[in-house]
Amino acid sequence: MSKPRISLLLFVGSLVFAVVSMLVPLPAPLQPFKPYWPALFLLYWSLESGDRVTLGLAFMVGLCADLLDGVLLGEQAMRLCALVFIALRFRSRLRFFPMWQQTLAVLALLLNDRVLLLIVRTFAGESLPAATWWISPFVGAALWPFLFLLMDDLRMRLRIQ
């Protein structure tokens, strides 16, 4: 298989994995600890190959996630577009941060994502979520260094630019 094909397979495969892993059910006590996988993988790819990740791709991944998750259509699409826009806007800075600063930036992006979700769901007429609802961005930020290093190692082993 050629390098461009392997590169595309890794890219698309990781995004499909992110959307599918978002659907994995967890027991009720563990549900607040479930990270938002599509956001983490889109963040990784927007930092590592900014030319491949666009707002249109983020919107399409979000629409697929909306359809599969059964939430308000466009909710995740809007959230992922905002996340990717901010990541692409500050890509040149974020890429060269040390890992601890990059983790804090990812935490800020994930918290921003939660605030957007809170606004959308409030306008949709839902009640305010419990305090445990805010745990997920912290879990995602804690997983960020491992995800980043795992994906970076996989990309280097396959010699993908």
VEXDREN-2710 file (C-alpha; in Angstrom, 1 decimal):
% VEXDREN-2710
k/r/px/py/pz
1/MET/0.0/0.0/0.0
2/SER/1.3/3.5/-0.8
3/LYS/2.0/6.1/1.8
4/PRO/-0.8/8.4/0.8
5/ARG/-3.3/5.6/1.1
6/ILE/-2.0/4.5/4.5
7/SER/-2.1/8.1/5.6
8/LEU/-5.7/8.5/4.6
9/LEU/-6.6/5.2/6.1
10/LEU/-5.1/6.3/9.5
11/PHE/-6.8/9.7/9.3
12/VAL/-10.3/8.4/8.4
13/GLY/-9.9/5.3/10.7
14/SER/-9.1/7.4/13.7
15/LEU/-12.1/9.7/13.1
16/VAL/-14.4/6.8/12.6
17/PHE/-13.0/5.2/15.8
18/ALA/-13.6/8.5/17.7
19/VAL/-17.2/8.6/16.6
20/VAL/-17.8/5.0/17.3
21/SER/-16.1/5.1/20.7
22/MET/-18.4/8.1/21.6
23/LEU/-21.3/5.6/21.3
24/VAL/-19.9/3.0/23.7
25/PRO/-22.3/2.8/26.6
26/LEU/-20.9/3.1/30.1
27/PRO/-22.5/2.3/33.4
28/ALA/-24.4/5.3/34.9
29/PRO/-21.7/6.1/37.6
30/LEU/-19.0/6.2/34.9
31/GLN/-20.9/8.2/32.4
32/PRO/-19.6/11.6/33.6
33/PHE/-16.0/10.4/33.0
34/LYS/-16.5/9.7/29.3
35/PRO/-14.3/12.0/27.2
36/TYR/-15.6/13.6/24.1
37/TRP/-13.5/11.5/21.6
38/PRO/-14.3/13.3/18.4
39/ALA/-13.1/16.5/19.8
40/LEU/-9.8/15.0/21.0
41/PHE/-9.1/13.3/17.7
42/LEU/-10.0/16.4/15.6
43/LEU/-7.8/18.5/17.9
44/TYR/-4.9/16.1/17.3
45/TRP/-5.3/16.1/13.5
46/SER/-5.8/19.9/13.4
47/LEU/-2.6/20.4/15.3
48/GLU/-0.6/17.8/13.3
49/SER/-1.9/18.2/9.8
50/GLY/-3.8/21.5/9.6
51/ASP/-4.2/21.3/5.9
52/ARG/-6.3/18.1/6.1
53/VAL/-8.7/19.3/8.9
54/THR/-11.2/22.0/7.8
55/LEU/-14.3/23.4/9.2
56/GLY/-16.3/21.4/6.7
57/LEU/-14.8/18.2/7.9
58/ALA/-15.5/19.1/11.5
59/PHE/-19.1/19.9/10.5
60/MET/-19.5/16.5/8.7
61/VAL/-18.0/14.6/11.6
62/GLY/-20.3/16.5/14.0
63/LEU/-23.4/15.7/11.8
64/CYS/-22.5/12.0/11.7
65/ALA/-22.0/12.1/15.5
66/ASP/-25.4/13.9/15.8
67/LEU/-27.2/11.3/13.7
68/LEU/-25.6/8.3/15.5
69/ASP/-26.0/9.8/19.0
70/GLY/-29.6/10.9/18.5
71/VAL/-29.1/14.4/19.8
72/LEU/-30.3/17.7/18.4
73/LEU/-29.2/17.9/14.8
74/GLY/-26.3/20.2/14.4
75/GLU/-25.4/20.4/18.1
76/GLN/-22.1/18.5/17.9
77/ALA/-21.5/19.9/14.4
78/MET/-21.5/23.4/15.8
79/ARG/-19.4/22.5/18.8
80/LEU/-16.8/20.7/16.7
81/CYS/-16.6/23.6/14.2
82/ALA/-16.0/26.1/17.0
83/LEU/-13.3/23.8/18.5
84/VAL/-11.5/23.2/15.2
85/PHE/-11.7/26.9/14.3
86/ILE/-10.0/27.9/17.5
87/ALA/-7.4/25.1/17.2
88/LEU/-6.6/26.1/13.6
89/ARG/-6.4/29.7/14.5
90/PHE/-3.8/29.1/17.2
91/ARG/-2.2/26.1/15.6
92/SER/1.2/27.6/15.1
93/ARG/1.4/28.4/18.9
94/LEU/-0.2/25.3/20.2
95/ARG/2.1/22.9/18.3
96/PHE/5.2/24.2/20.0
97/PHE/3.8/24.4/23.5
98/PRO/5.4/21.9/26.0
99/MET/3.0/19.0/26.7
100/TRP/1.7/20.5/30.0
101/GLN/0.8/23.8/28.4
102/GLN/-0.8/22.0/25.5
103/THR/-2.8/19.9/28.0
104/LEU/-4.0/23.1/29.6
105/ALA/-5.0/24.5/26.2
106/VAL/-6.9/21.4/25.4
107/LEU/-8.6/21.7/28.8
108/ALA/-9.7/25.2/27.9
109/LEU/-10.9/24.1/24.5
110/LEU/-12.9/21.2/26.0
111/LEU/-14.4/23.5/28.7
112/ASN/-15.4/25.9/26.0
113/ASP/-17.1/23.0/24.2
114/ARG/-19.0/22.3/27.4
115/VAL/-20.1/25.9/27.7
116/LEU/-21.4/25.8/24.1
117/LEU/-23.2/22.6/24.8
118/LEU/-24.8/24.1/27.9
119/ILE/-26.0/27.1/25.9
120/VAL/-27.5/25.0/23.2
121/ARG/-29.2/22.6/25.6
122/THR/-30.5/25.5/27.7
123/PHE/-32.1/27.1/24.6
124/ALA/-33.5/23.7/23.7
125/GLY/-35.4/23.8/27.0
126/GLU/-33.4/21.2/29.0
127/SER/-32.7/21.7/32.7
128/LEU/-29.2/22.5/34.0
129/PRO/-27.0/19.4/34.3
130/ALA/-25.5/18.1/37.5
131/ALA/-22.1/19.2/38.7
132/THR/-20.6/15.9/37.6
133/TRP/-21.3/16.9/34.0
134/TRP/-18.2/19.1/34.1
135/ILE/-15.8/16.2/34.8
136/SER/-15.6/15.0/31.2
137/PRO/-13.3/17.9/30.0
138/PHE/-10.9/17.2/32.8
139/VAL/-10.8/13.5/31.8
140/GLY/-10.2/14.4/28.2
141/ALA/-7.4/16.8/29.2
142/ALA/-5.8/14.1/31.3
143/LEU/-6.0/11.6/28.4
144/TRP/-4.6/14.2/25.9
145/PRO/-0.8/13.5/26.5
146/PHE/-1.4/9.8/26.1
147/LEU/-3.5/10.2/23.0
148/PHE/-1.1/12.7/21.5
149/LEU/1.9/10.4/22.1
150/LEU/0.1/7.3/20.9
151/MET/-1.1/8.9/17.6
152/ASP/2.3/10.6/17.1
153/ASP/4.1/7.3/17.6
154/LEU/1.7/5.5/15.2
155/ARG/2.2/8.3/12.6
156/MET/6.0/8.1/12.9
157/ARG/6.0/4.3/12.7
158/LEU/4.1/4.5/9.5
159/ARG/6.3/7.4/8.3
160/ILE/3.3/9.7/7.6
161/GLN/3.9/13.4/7.3
END
